[in-house]
């Protein structure tokens, strides 16, 4: 039914972001830390041994070690990513339900950017931005990857919860996580740990243990994103995780100005701080004294 199709669609959206995070790690280590594929495979193997084991990590390690005619097979594959539509459908669903599933959307747009290979090659030649070395520790990189995955899973489950609440589907998020640990592409040790967490909190980032873990690793994500920017290395999904966390953990944001602008040009009204009536107001901005 509708609930099952929706859950499968979001599974694939989360998958998009998980794949993109690994692609970013490998690219960074290859082109900005100057590691060869076997060494990168060793780094990812250590990452798995430290609690980040997953099916996608496992196959990525295998891909990095694969050779054909004494050439690493990955180097023979054109960097133009395809998609079958589920990432787009998940992104449309996020817009329809008003949920900021930014990591799914960013992973989708990264694929769209990759498809514009001819334009990218031309712009690289035109802009000639210098590629620099990545200056951050492997420890920070591990932390950034782990926290980004938590944000991705948080967003995916929250999007399912939004639809579930609206349609009264009766979906149990712990059961979804349990199903996703068995034979699914996004099965992982992280997913297994989310089952008990979802029993008590539909919001993973509100769960005390996950919140503490995320707080402890936040500086690693900041460090990696800053170092990658300095190295001129695109990490769109790690950046998406960071920007979501910065916004999501900020009680006072910038949307008051957005509301003022909307009211100024379109009389869309706004609500006032500390107004228990939750009334909507309009200001004649151009005639203020």
C-alpha positions in Angstrom: 0.0 0.0 0.0 0.8 3.7 0.2 2.7 3.3 3.5 5.0 0.5 2.2 5.8 2.3 -1.0 6.6 5.5 0.9 8.9 3.7 3.3 10.7 2.0 0.4 11.1 5.4 -1.3 12.6 7.0 1.7 14.9 4.0 2.2 16.3 4.8 -1.3 16.6 8.5 -0.5 18.7 7.7 2.7 20.7 5.3 0.5 21.5 8.2 -1.9 23.0 10.2 1.0 24.9 7.3 2.4 26.5 6.6 -1.0 27.4 10.2 -1.4 29.0 10.5 2.0 31.3 7.6 1.1 32.0 9.0 -2.4 33.1 12.3 -0.7 35.4 10.5 1.7 37.1 8.5 -1.0 37.5 11.5 -3.3 39.0 13.6 -0.4 41.5 10.9 0.6 42.5 10.3 -3.0 42.8 13.8 -4.5 43.5 15.9 -1.4 45.3 13.5 1.0 47.0 11.8 -1.9 46.4 8.2 -0.7 46.2 5.3 -3.2 43.2 3.1 -3.3 44.6 0.3 -1.2 45.5 2.8 1.5 42.0 4.3 1.4 40.5 0.8 1.6 42.6 0.3 4.8 41.3 3.6 6.2 37.7 2.6 5.5 38.3 -0.8 7.0 39.5 0.8 10.2 36.4 3.0 10.1 34.2 -0.1 10.0 36.1 -1.7 12.8 35.4 1.3 14.9 31.7 1.0 14.7 30.7 2.3 11.3 30.3 -1.1 9.6 27.7 -1.2 6.8 27.0 -3.0 3.6 27.8 0.1 1.6 31.1 0.6 3.4 31.9 -3.1 2.7 31.3 -2.9 -1.0 33.2 0.4 -1.3 36.2 -1.3 0.2 35.9 -4.1 -2.4 35.5 -1.6 -5.2 38.7 0.3 -4.1 40.7 -2.9 -4.3 39.3 -4.1 -7.6 41.7 -4.2 -10.6 41.4 -5.0 -14.3 44.4 -5.4 -16.5 46.6 -4.0 -13.8 44.5 -0.9 -13.5 42.2 0.1 -10.6 38.8 -0.4 -12.0 37.4 2.7 -10.3 39.8 4.9 -12.4 38.2 3.6 -15.6 34.6 4.5 -14.6 33.3 7.9 -15.9 32.2 10.2 -13.0 28.7 10.7 -14.3 26.1 9.3 -11.8 22.7 8.0 -12.9 19.6 7.7 -10.8 16.3 5.8 -11.1 14.0 8.5 -9.7 13.6 7.6 -6.1 15.9 10.3 -4.8 13.8 12.8 -6.7 10.6 11.4 -5.4 12.0 11.5 -1.9 13.0 15.1 -2.3 9.5 16.0 -3.7 7.9 14.2 -0.7 10.1 16.3 1.7 8.8 19.5 0.0 5.2 18.2 0.2 5.4 17.4 3.9 7.4 20.4 4.7 10.3 18.5 6.2 14.0 19.6 5.6 15.5 16.4 4.3 18.5 18.3 3.1 20.9 15.4 2.9 18.7 13.4 0.5 18.2 16.5 -1.7 21.9 17.4 -1.6 22.9 13.9 -2.6 20.4 14.0 -5.5 21.7 17.4 -6.7 25.3 16.1 -6.4 24.3 13.4 -8.9 22.7 16.0 -11.2 25.9 18.1 -11.0 28.0 15.0 -11.8 25.9 14.4 -15.0 27.1 17.8 -16.3 30.5 16.4 -17.1 31.2 18.6 -20.1 30.3 21.8 -18.3 32.4 20.8 -15.3 35.5 20.1 -17.4 35.1 23.5 -19.1 34.6 25.4 -15.8 37.6 23.7 -14.3 39.7 25.0 -17.1 38.1 28.5 -16.9 38.4 29.0 -13.2 41.7 27.2 -12.5 41.0 27.0 -8.8 44.2 25.5 -7.1 43.7 22.2 -5.4 45.3 22.1 -2.0 46.1 19.4 0.5 43.5 18.4 3.1 44.7 19.4 6.5 42.7 17.4 9.1 43.2 14.3 11.0 41.8 10.9 10.2 40.2 10.9 13.6 38.3 14.1 12.6 37.3 12.5 9.3 35.9 9.5 11.1 33.9 11.7 13.4 32.5 13.8 10.6 31.4 10.8 8.7 29.7 9.2 11.7 27.8 12.4 12.7 26.7 13.0 9.1 25.2 9.5 8.9 23.3 10.1 12.1 21.8 13.3 10.6 20.9 11.5 7.4 19.1 8.7 9.3 17.4 11.3 11.6 16.1 13.1 8.5 14.9 10.0 6.8 13.0 8.7 9.8 11.5 12.1 10.5 10.2 12.3 7.0 8.5 9.0 7.4 7.1 10.1 10.7 5.7 13.3 9.1 3.8 11.2 6.5 2.8 8.6 9.0 1.3 11.3 11.3 -0.6 13.0 8.4 -2.0 9.8 7.0 -2.4 7.8 10.2 -0.7 4.8 8.6 0.3 3.2 11.9 4.0 2.8 10.9 6.3 1.9 13.8 9.7 3.4 13.2 11.6 0.8 15.3 10.1 -1.9 13.1 11.2 0.0 10.0 14.7 0.1 11.3 14.6 -3.6 12.1 13.5 -4.4 8.6 16.2 -2.2 7.2 18.9 -4.2 9.1 17.9 -7.3 7.1 19.0 -7.5 3.5 18.6 -3.8 2.7 21.3 -1.8 1.0 21.5 0.6 4.0 21.8 -2.1 6.6 24.5 -1.3 9.1 25.6 -1.4 12.7 24.3 2.1 13.1 20.8 1.0 11.9 20.8 -1.8 14.5 21.6 0.7 17.2 18.7 2.9 16.1 16.0 0.3 16.9 16.0 0.8 20.7 16.5 4.6 20.2 13.4 4.8 18.1 11.4 3.0 20.7 11.7 6.0 23.0 12.2 8.9 20.5 10.9 9.4 17.0 13.6 12.2 16.7 17.0 10.5 16.7 18.8 13.8 17.5 16.6 14.2 20.6 17.6 10.8 22.0 20.0 11.4 24.9 22.8 9.0 23.9 22.7 10.0 20.2 22.6 13.7 21.2 25.7 13.2 23.4 27.5 11.4 20.6 26.6 14.1 18.1 27.7 16.9 20.5 31.0 15.1 21.0 31.7 14.8 17.3 30.3 18.2 16.2 33.8 19.8 16.2 35.1 17.1 14.0 32.5 17.8 11.3 33.2 21.6 11.5 37.0 20.8 11.2 36.6 18.6 8.2 34.2 20.9 6.4 36.5 23.9 7.0 39.6 22.0 5.9 37.8 20.6 2.8 36.7 24.2 1.8 40.3 25.4 2.2 41.5 22.5 0.1 38.9 23.4 -2.6 37.2 20.0 -2.2 33.5 19.7 -2.5 31.8 17.8 0.4 28.2 18.7 -0.3 26.6 16.1 2.0 29.0 16.5 4.9 28.3 20.3 4.6 24.6 19.6 4.4 24.8 17.7 7.7 26.7 20.5 9.3 24.3 23.2 8.1 21.3 21.2 9.3 22.8 20.7 12.7 23.7 24.4 13.0 20.2 25.4 12.1 18.4 22.7 14.0 20.2 23.4 17.3 19.6 27.2 17.0 16.6 28.5 19.1 16.7 31.9 17.5 17.2 31.9 13.7 17.1 34.3 10.8 13.5 33.7 9.7 12.1 36.8 11.4 13.7 38.8 8.6 12.3 36.5 6.0 8.8 37.1 7.5 9.3 40.8 7.5 10.4 40.8 3.9 7.4 38.7 2.9 5.1 41.0 4.7 6.8 44.1 3.2 6.4 43.1 -0.5 3.4 40.8 -0.3 1.4 41.5 2.9 1.9 37.9 3.9 1.7 38.9 7.7 3.8 37.6 10.6 3.4 36.5 14.2 5.0 38.3 17.1 7.4 37.1 19.7 5.8 36.1 23.1 2.2 36.6 21.7 0.1 33.8 23.3 -2.8 34.6 20.8 -0.6 33.5 17.9 -2.3 36.3 15.9 -1.1 37.4 12.5 0.0 41.0 11.9 0.6 43.2 8.9 2.7 46.4 8.9 2.5 49.2 6.4 6.3 49.3 6.1 6.7 52.1 3.6 4.7 54.5 5.8 6.5 53.9 9.1 7.7 57.0 10.7 
